[in-house]
Amino acid sequence: QVQLVESGGGLVQAGGSLRLSCVASGRTFSIYAMGWFRQAPGKEREFVAAIRSSTGQTYYANSMKGRFTISRDNAKTTVYLQMSNLKPEDAAVYYCAADVRTTVRVSVYESDYRYWGQGTQVTVSS
């Protein structure tokens, strides 16, 4: 079992920045990759970014490149999502997720992530 707890969401003005954190606990050694997804009201949950645990290699949805940065701490138990130049369309509940599959490819599909946090709300005012 892996437990994930997100924090850092809140209200920010358009153009502003926020940093989300996700702390993993439990069988963290089993995590192949950690990802961030988001879900806006009335929309499907979408991939934002992911980071491979062993190498730190990062992956981004095309629309997030250049504005969002995923990173982790040295202990590999906390993952961050630095968001800058936020837009109203970035408003959503942001979820952290852990992929514990035995695999060689980081996934952008939520179905491949077994463990999820409770989500943290990001609101962007225009």
C-alpha positions in Angstrom: 0.0 0.0 0.0 1.1 3.5 -0.8 -0.5 6.6 0.8 -0.4 9.9 -0.9 -1.2 13.3 0.6 -1.3 16.5 -1.5 -1.1 20.0 -0.3 -0.4 23.5 -1.6 -3.6 24.2 -3.5 -5.4 27.5 -3.2 -6.6 30.7 -4.8 -4.2 32.5 -7.1 -4.6 35.3 -9.6 -4.0 34.7 -13.3 -0.4 34.9 -14.0 0.6 33.8 -10.5 2.3 30.7 -9.3 1.6 27.8 -6.9 3.6 24.8 -5.8 1.8 21.6 -5.0 3.4 18.9 -2.9 2.6 15.2 -2.6 4.0 13.2 0.2 4.2 9.4 -0.3 4.3 6.9 2.6 4.0 3.2 2.9 5.7 0.9 0.3 7.3 3.8 -1.5 10.1 1.5 -2.7 7.5 0.0 -5.1 6.7 3.2 -6.8 7.9 3.3 -10.5 6.7 6.7 -11.2 4.6 9.5 -9.7 2.3 11.6 -11.6 0.0 14.7 -11.4 -3.4 14.7 -12.9 -6.1 17.3 -12.8 -9.9 17.4 -13.2 -11.9 20.5 -13.9 -15.7 20.6 -13.3 -17.5 18.8 -16.0 -14.3 17.5 -17.6 -12.4 14.2 -17.5 -9.3 13.9 -15.5 -6.3 14.6 -17.5 -2.6 13.9 -17.3 -0.4 16.9 -16.2 3.1 15.5 -15.5 5.0 12.5 -14.2 8.4 11.7 -12.9 10.2 8.4 -13.0 11.4 7.4 -9.5 14.7 5.8 -10.4 16.0 8.3 -12.8 14.1 11.5 -12.2 13.1 11.7 -15.9 10.1 13.9 -16.3 7.2 13.9 -18.7 4.6 16.6 -19.4 1.4 17.0 -21.2 2.1 19.3 -24.2 -0.1 22.1 -22.9 1.8 22.2 -19.6 5.3 22.3 -20.9 7.1 25.5 -20.1 4.7 26.5 -17.3 4.7 23.4 -15.0 7.7 21.7 -13.5 7.6 18.4 -11.7 10.3 17.5 -9.3 11.0 15.3 -6.3 13.1 15.4 -3.2 16.2 13.3 -2.7 14.4 10.8 -0.6 12.0 10.3 -3.5 9.1 10.4 -1.1 7.8 13.9 -2.0 6.9 15.1 -5.4 6.3 18.7 -6.3 4.4 20.5 -9.1 5.6 24.0 -9.6 3.0 25.9 -11.6 3.7 29.3 -13.1 1.8 31.8 -15.3 -1.4 30.2 -14.2 -4.5 30.7 -16.3 -8.2 30.4 -15.4 -8.3 27.2 -17.4 -5.8 25.7 -15.1 -8.3 25.7 -12.3 -9.1 22.1 -11.2 -8.6 19.6 -8.5 -5.1 18.3 -8.8 -4.3 14.7 -7.9 -1.1 13.0 -7.1 -0.8 9.4 -8.2 1.6 6.5 -7.9 2.4 3.9 -10.5 3.6 0.7 -8.9 3.6 -1.5 -12.0 6.6 -3.5 -13.1 7.2 -1.5 -16.3 9.8 0.4 -18.3 7.6 3.2 -19.5 6.1 6.1 -17.7 2.4 6.2 -18.3 0.1 9.2 -19.0 -3.0 7.1 -18.4 -4.7 7.3 -15.1 -5.7 3.6 -15.3 -2.0 2.7 -14.8 -1.7 4.6 -11.5 -3.0 2.5 -8.6 -2.7 4.9 -5.7 -4.2 8.3 -5.5 -4.3 11.2 -3.2 -7.4 13.0 -2.1 -6.7 15.9 -4.4 -6.1 19.6 -3.8 -8.1 22.4 -5.3 -6.5 25.1 -7.4 -8.6 28.1 -8.2 -7.3 30.8 -10.6 -9.1 34.1 -10.7 -9.0 36.3 -13.8 
